[in-house]
Amino acid sequence: MAELSHADSNGRAKMVDVSDKPVTARYARATGNIRMKPETLDAIRRNSLAKGDVLSVARIAGIMAAKRTAELIPLCHALPLSDVQIEFTLDSALPGIRCEATTRTDAQTGVEMEAISAVAVSLVTIYDMVKAIDKDMSICDICLQEKTGGKSGSWKRSVEA
């Protein structure tokens, strides 16, 4: 097993020094979902909630979270993001909403945490906007699906969550 890169020889937390790493194109894709009552999903689909357009607000919140990941996760590097995309799929079979975030940069370290943060905050925002009508919602299965770039190269989850 590889050593943890965020711990020094005494086991104390540290930021990873990336100054000697080359700048490469980096990409990450993360997914997750929020499960809810069918009538809640229908209200979102009809855009009939008092707080407004749930998915537009959640998309903006996710983009903002990706941009501010280094402020949320203590040992993350601040990255110059070149692209953040967030897509929602309304899924009656869940019932609920699937979220996918992709992030891109040219940097010395990857954008996996930015993609994961974007999904998490997007889903939490959906919860916040509709909790008045459905407190039973569950945020589930947030995970990295794939990443490219850097020393470790490309990685893809063997089974999509």
Backbone as CSV, one residue per row, in Angstrom:
resi,resn,N_x,N_y,N_z,CA_x,CA_y,CA_z,C_x,C_y,C_z
1,MET,0.845,-1.177,0.000,0.000,0.000,0.000,0.888,1.238,0.000
2,ALA,0.500,2.241,-0.776,1.248,3.489,-0.865,1.143,4.263,0.441
3,GLU,2.193,5.035,0.739,2.171,5.876,1.924,1.206,7.034,1.707
4,LEU,0.649,7.527,2.801,-0.231,8.682,2.719,0.599,9.924,2.425
5,SER,0.203,10.685,1.435,0.972,11.857,1.035,0.695,13.080,1.907
6,HIS,-0.354,13.040,2.696,-0.715,14.193,3.532,-0.271,14.020,4.983
7,ALA,0.718,13.141,5.221,1.256,12.949,6.571,2.780,12.967,6.501
8,ASP,3.397,13.651,7.474,4.863,13.669,7.504,5.376,12.417,8.203
9,SER,6.680,12.317,8.400,7.280,11.112,8.986,6.827,10.870,10.425
10,ASN,6.289,11.892,11.070,5.769,11.751,12.439,4.258,11.556,12.468
11,GLY,3.653,11.438,11.297,2.212,11.226,11.227,1.379,12.486,11.312
12,ARG,2.021,13.658,11.292,1.295,14.922,11.356,0.800,15.322,9.972
13,ALA,-0.354,15.949,9.940,-0.929,16.405,8.669,-0.030,17.458,8.039
14,LYS,0.095,17.382,6.712,0.881,18.375,5.973,0.302,18.539,4.583
15,MET,0.550,19.681,3.999,0.162,19.911,2.617,1.238,19.274,1.732
16,VAL,0.828,18.642,0.658,1.770,18.023,-0.265,2.474,19.120,-1.069
17,ASP,3.785,19.019,-1.170,4.564,19.974,-1.963,4.511,19.535,-3.421
18,VAL,3.853,20.329,-4.265,3.726,19.990,-5.686,4.636,20.849,-6.563
19,SER,5.540,21.603,-5.954,6.348,22.564,-6.712,7.222,21.907,-7.779
20,ASP,7.625,20.650,-7.601,8.457,19.978,-8.603,7.644,19.183,-9.625
21,LYS,6.331,19.152,-9.468,5.496,18.403,-10.411,5.238,19.244,-11.656
22,PRO,5.193,18.600,-12.814,4.900,19.360,-14.032,3.419,19.740,-14.115
23,VAL,3.145,20.838,-14.787,1.777,21.243,-15.066,1.259,20.336,-16.180
24,THR,0.116,19.688,-15.952,-0.509,18.853,-16.978,-2.004,19.146,-16.998
25,ALA,-2.631,18.765,-18.091,-4.087,18.891,-18.196,-4.714,17.870,-17.257
26,ARG,-5.648,18.318,-16.442,-6.308,17.460,-15.458,-7.818,17.514,-15.672
27,TYR,-8.460,16.379,-15.431,-9.915,16.243,-15.597,-10.414,15.288,-14.523
28,ALA,-11.595,15.567,-13.990,-12.239,14.643,-13.054,-13.744,14.683,-13.263
29,ARG,-14.377,13.531,-12.995,-15.837,13.423,-13.082,-16.329,12.696,-11.836
30,ALA,-17.288,13.313,-11.150,-17.878,12.726,-9.949,-19.393,12.684,-10.111
31,THR,-20.014,11.777,-9.384,-21.469,11.632,-9.441,-22.037,11.429,-8.044
32,GLY,-23.334,11.588,-7.944,-24.066,11.320,-6.713,-25.548,11.484,-6.995
33,ASN,-26.386,11.216,-6.001,-27.814,11.395,-6.213,-28.510,11.779,-4.925
34,ILE,-29.702,12.299,-5.081,-30.572,12.595,-3.948,-31.900,11.901,-4.214
35,ARG,-32.312,11.108,-3.254,-33.574,10.376,-3.371,-34.653,11.135,-2.610
36,MET,-35.856,11.097,-3.165,-36.955,11.880,-2.594,-38.280,11.227,-2.933
37,LYS,-39.334,11.779,-2.369,-40.679,11.292,-2.679,-41.003,11.629,-4.138
38,PRO,-41.784,10.791,-4.800,-42.156,11.077,-6.197,-42.802,12.446,-6.373
39,GLU,-43.621,12.858,-5.413,-44.285,14.156,-5.544,-43.287,15.320,-5.414
40,THR,-42.209,15.106,-4.674,-41.162,16.129,-4.569,-40.449,16.276,-5.907
41,LEU,-40.117,15.141,-6.498,-39.472,15.155,-7.817,-40.380,15.833,-8.838
42,ASP,-41.661,15.552,-8.754,-42.612,16.165,-9.684,-42.665,17.683,-9.498
43,ALA,-42.609,18.151,-8.261,-42.630,19.598,-7.998,-41.375,20.261,-8.577
44,ILE,-40.238,19.591,-8.480,-39.011,20.126,-9.075,-39.138,20.139,-10.596
45,ARG,-39.651,19.062,-11.141,-39.832,18.961,-12.594,-40.738,20.079,-13.118
46,ARG,-41.802,20.400,-12.368,-42.749,21.445,-12.768,-42.252,22.849,-12.427
47,ASN,-41.142,22.925,-11.676,-40.595,24.210,-11.219,-41.662,24.996,-10.460
48,SER,-42.321,24.296,-9.525,-43.445,24.907,-8.807,-43.148,25.175,-7.337
49,LEU,-41.908,25.221,-6.971,-41.550,25.446,-5.572,-41.397,26.931,-5.268
50,ALA,-41.754,27.308,-4.048,-41.735,28.719,-3.646,-40.340,29.339,-3.730
51,LYS,-39.286,28.536,-3.507,-37.928,29.086,-3.524,-37.389,29.304,-4.931
52,GLY,-38.100,28.848,-5.946,-37.658,29.101,-7.315,-37.096,27.888,-8.014
53,ASP,-36.278,28.151,-9.027,-35.710,27.126,-9.896,-34.613,26.355,-9.160
54,VAL,-34.978,25.226,-8.606,-34.090,24.425,-7.761,-32.806,24.036,-8.483
55,LEU,-32.921,23.544,-9.693,-31.734,23.029,-10.380,-30.777,24.127,-10.813
56,SER,-31.294,25.285,-11.181,-30.404,26.397,-11.534,-29.606,26.867,-10.321
57,VAL,-30.283,26.976,-9.199,-29.596,27.400,-7.977,-28.577,26.341,-7.556
58,ALA,-28.961,25.070,-7.625,-28.048,23.988,-7.248,-26.821,23.944,-8.164
59,ARG,-27.005,24.210,-9.448,-25.881,24.238,-10.392,-24.892,25.342,-10.024
60,ILE,-25.407,26.535,-9.744,-24.536,27.652,-9.354,-23.813,27.321,-8.044
61,ALA,-24.520,26.742,-7.082,-23.901,26.375,-5.801,-22.773,25.365,-6.015
62,GLY,-22.986,24.398,-6.895,-21.956,23.400,-7.178,-20.724,24.007,-7.832
63,ILE,-20.944,24.921,-8.771,-19.816,25.602,-9.419,-19.039,26.413,-8.382
64,MET,-19.762,27.126,-7.529,-19.097,27.902,-6.482,-18.302,26.998,-5.546
65,ALA,-18.848,25.843,-5.204,-18.147,24.908,-4.317,-16.867,24.402,-4.969
66,ALA,-16.921,24.081,-6.248,-15.710,23.630,-6.941,-14.637,24.708,-6.884
67,LYS,-15.033,25.949,-7.098,-14.089,27.071,-7.097,-13.506,27.340,-5.713
68,ARG,-14.211,26.921,-4.666,-13.768,27.223,-3.303,-13.356,25.983,-2.526
69,THR,-13.071,24.899,-3.214,-12.730,23.640,-2.549,-11.558,23.794,-1.585
70,ALA,-10.537,24.547,-1.951,-9.372,24.721,-1.076,-9.738,25.416,0.234
71,GLU,-10.839,26.149,0.254,-11.295,26.784,1.486,-12.102,25.817,2.350
72,LEU,-12.635,24.763,1.733,-13.460,23.791,2.446,-12.655,22.614,2.984
73,ILE,-11.661,22.182,2.231,-10.877,20.999,2.577,-9.457,21.471,2.897
74,PRO,-9.037,21.365,4.149,-7.841,22.033,4.632,-6.546,21.837,3.845
75,LEU,-6.267,20.671,3.307,-4.971,20.434,2.673,-5.009,20.472,1.148
76,CYS,-6.138,20.892,0.577,-6.238,21.016,-0.879,-5.525,22.273,-1.362
77,HIS,-4.943,22.171,-2.537,-4.329,23.333,-3.177,-5.416,24.138,-3.894
78,ALA,-5.261,25.439,-3.909,-6.160,26.285,-4.688,-5.789,26.115,-6.162
79,LEU,-6.761,25.808,-6.986,-6.500,25.530,-8.398,-7.186,26.535,-9.310
80,PRO,-6.536,26.862,-10.413,-7.176,27.721,-11.421,-8.053,26.852,-12.326
81,LEU,-9.309,26.736,-11.984,-10.208,25.886,-12.774,-10.466,26.514,-14.136
82,SER,-10.386,25.693,-15.174,-10.685,26.188,-16.514,-12.108,25.840,-16.926
83,ASP,-12.718,24.852,-16.235,-14.091,24.475,-16.577,-14.711,23.688,-15.434
84,VAL,-15.965,23.976,-15.151,-16.791,23.192,-14.229,-18.146,23.044,-14.898
85,GLN,-18.577,21.811,-15.067,-19.896,21.533,-15.642,-20.677,20.665,-14.670
86,ILE,-21.948,20.991,-14.485,-22.809,20.205,-13.612,-24.083,19.874,-14.369
87,GLU,-24.397,18.596,-14.398,-25.595,18.122,-15.097,-26.486,17.379,-14.110
88,PHE,-27.783,17.582,-14.248,-28.770,16.887,-13.429,-29.647,16.026,-14.323
89,THR,-29.982,14.849,-13.824,-30.908,13.959,-14.504,-32.023,13.615,-13.529
90,LEU,-33.244,13.973,-13.868,-34.392,13.621,-13.044,-34.736,12.172,-13.341
91,ASP,-34.769,11.350,-12.303,-34.911,9.903,-12.467,-36.093,9.403,-11.633
92,SER,-37.174,9.095,-12.295,-38.377,8.611,-11.605,-38.163,7.251,-10.969
93,ALA,-37.189,6.487,-11.450,-36.920,5.167,-10.890,-36.287,5.253,-9.497
94,LEU,-35.568,6.335,-9.184,-34.949,6.442,-7.847,-36.006,6.501,-6.740
95,PRO,-36.970,7.309,-6.697,-37.114,8.564,-7.425,-36.161,9.609,-6.851
96,GLY,-35.683,10.467,-7.751,-34.779,11.513,-7.315,-34.016,12.124,-8.465
97,ILE,-32.882,12.722,-8.125,-32.078,13.442,-9.099,-30.647,12.936,-9.041
98,ARG,-30.110,12.633,-10.197,-28.699,12.258,-10.325,-27.918,13.508,-10.707
99,CYS,-26.748,13.654,-10.120,-25.892,14.804,-10.385,-24.540,14.306,-10.885
100,GLU,-24.024,14.968,-11.916,-22.684,14.676,-12.426,-21.947,15.995,-12.566
101,ALA,-20.727,16.046,-12.025,-19.886,17.232,-12.150,-18.581,16.848,-12.826
102,THR,-18.143,17.692,-13.771,-16.832,17.514,-14.380,-16.031,18.791,-14.141
103,THR,-14.749,18.602,-13.896,-13.851,19.727,-13.633,-12.597,19.572,-14.472
104,ARG,-12.022,20.711,-14.884,-10.798,20.711,-15.695,-9.868,21.829,-15.229
105,THR,-8.571,21.551,-15.366,-7.548,22.556,-15.097,-6.253,22.132,-15.778
106,ASP,-5.339,23.061,-15.907,-3.950,22.769,-16.235,-3.178,23.170,-14.995
107,ALA,-2.706,22.178,-14.244,-2.089,22.462,-12.955,-1.128,21.348,-12.553
108,GLN,-0.553,21.501,-11.359,0.405,20.535,-10.835,-0.249,19.460,-9.976
109,THR,-1.544,19.578,-9.761,-2.269,18.585,-8.974,-3.693,18.468,-9.524
110,GLY,-4.353,17.380,-9.163,-5.631,17.047,-9.775,-6.838,17.798,-9.265
111,VAL,-7.961,17.588,-9.949,-9.214,18.283,-9.649,-10.307,17.345,-9.146
112,GLU,-9.896,16.214,-8.575,-10.884,15.261,-8.073,-11.726,15.844,-6.947
113,MET,-11.087,16.509,-5.992,-11.828,17.050,-4.850,-12.794,18.140,-5.285
114,GLU,-12.432,18.872,-6.317,-13.327,19.911,-6.830,-14.590,19.303,-7.427
115,ALA,-14.446,18.214,-8.170,-15.611,17.541,-8.751,-16.500,16.943,-7.662
116,ILE,-15.893,16.304,-6.680,-16.657,15.711,-5.579,-17.364,16.798,-4.769
117,SER,-16.670,17.895,-4.487,-17.281,19.007,-3.747,-18.454,19.596,-4.518
118,ALA,-18.307,19.720,-5.832,-19.381,20.264,-6.658,-20.638,19.402,-6.557
119,VAL,-20.473,18.086,-6.625,-21.625,17.186,-6.508,-22.258,17.311,-5.123
120,ALA,-21.429,17.254,-4.090,-21.955,17.285,-2.719,-22.749,18.558,-2.451
121,VAL,-22.202,19.702,-2.809,-22.884,20.962,-2.529,-24.113,21.142,-3.424
122,SER,-24.054,20.682,-4.653,-25.241,20.726,-5.514,-26.390,19.950,-4.874
123,LEU,-26.097,18.753,-4.384,-27.141,17.920,-3.788,-27.640,18.487,-2.464
124,VAL,-26.751,19.027,-1.654,-27.162,19.655,-0.398,-28.050,20.870,-0.685
125,THR,-27.741,21.594,-1.751,-28.559,22.752,-2.123,-29.958,22.313,-2.541
126,ILE,-30.046,21.230,-3.297,-31.371,20.702,-3.645,-32.136,20.373,-2.369
127,TYR,-31.477,19.704,-1.436,-32.126,19.373,-0.167,-32.646,20.643,0.510
128,ASP,-31.786,21.646,0.603,-32.172,22.889,1.271,-33.382,23.540,0.609
129,MET,-33.432,23.503,-0.695,-34.508,24.197,-1.405,-35.853,23.488,-1.333
130,VAL,-35.849,22.178,-1.065,-37.128,21.456,-1.043,-37.438,20.796,0.301
131,LYS,-36.627,21.051,1.304,-36.841,20.406,2.605,-38.187,20.761,3.234
132,ALA,-38.753,21.887,2.862,-40.054,22.274,3.416,-41.152,21.283,3.034
133,ILE,-41.000,20.600,1.897,-42.031,19.648,1.481,-41.587,18.189,1.619
134,ASP,-40.274,17.944,1.885,-39.798,16.557,1.971,-38.518,16.491,2.797
135,LYS,-38.668,16.212,4.076,-37.496,16.093,4.944,-36.895,14.684,4.907
136,ASP,-37.541,13.751,4.226,-37.058,12.371,4.153,-36.028,12.137,3.045
137,MET,-35.615,13.168,2.360,-34.656,12.988,1.263,-33.340,12.407,1.783
138,SER,-32.650,11.666,0.914,-31.348,11.078,1.248,-30.353,11.394,0.148
139,ILE,-29.204,11.903,0.538,-28.102,12.142,-0.404,-27.236,10.892,-0.381
140,CYS,-26.987,10.319,-1.568,-26.347,9.006,-1.641,-25.271,8.934,-2.726
141,ASP,-24.390,7.979,-2.546,-23.486,7.492,-3.591,-22.600,8.555,-4.228
142,ILE,-22.115,9.513,-3.458,-21.196,10.503,-4.015,-19.832,9.837,-4.183
143,CYS,-19.308,9.861,-5.413,-18.007,9.232,-5.638,-17.353,9.751,-6.916
144,LEU,-16.044,9.582,-6.956,-15.279,9.888,-8.149,-15.517,8.772,-9.158
145,GLN,-15.805,9.134,-10.396,-16.011,8.141,-11.457,-14.775,7.975,-12.333
146,GLU,-14.078,9.086,-12.582,-12.859,8.995,-13.389,-12.036,10.250,-13.232
147,LYS,-10.739,10.102,-13.573,-9.835,11.242,-13.574,-8.743,10.976,-14.600
148,THR,-8.196,12.065,-15.140,-7.073,11.957,-16.065,-6.035,13.006,-15.699
149,GLY,-4.815,12.752,-16.133,-3.725,13.703,-15.939,-2.841,13.349,-14.765
150,GLY,-1.672,13.962,-14.772,-0.736,13.781,-13.674,0.082,12.512,-13.768
151,LYS,0.907,12.324,-12.751,1.840,11.194,-12.692,1.126,9.837,-12.737
152,SER,-0.019,9.755,-12.068,-0.738,8.474,-12.021,-1.575,8.223,-13.266
153,GLY,-1.691,9.214,-14.135,-2.403,9.022,-15.401,-3.904,8.932,-15.249
154,SER,-4.505,8.088,-16.072,-5.961,7.963,-16.102,-6.431,6.859,-15.160
155,TRP,-7.591,7.086,-14.573,-8.246,6.106,-13.715,-9.735,6.192,-13.972
156,LYS,-10.382,5.035,-13.992,-11.837,5.000,-14.162,-12.405,3.943,-13.240
157,ARG,-13.488,4.310,-12.523,-14.165,3.359,-11.640,-14.605,2.171,-12.475
158,SER,-14.398,0.977,-11.958,-14.730,-0.229,-12.728,-16.232,-0.448,-12.835
159,VAL,-16.986,0.033,-11.851,-18.443,-0.087,-11.867,-19.012,1.276,-11.494
160,GLU,-19.814,1.859,-12.388,-20.411,3.171,-12.091,-21.361,3.047,-10.921
161,ALA,-21.268,3.984,-9.987,-22.158,3.975,-8.810,-23.465,4.640,-9.170
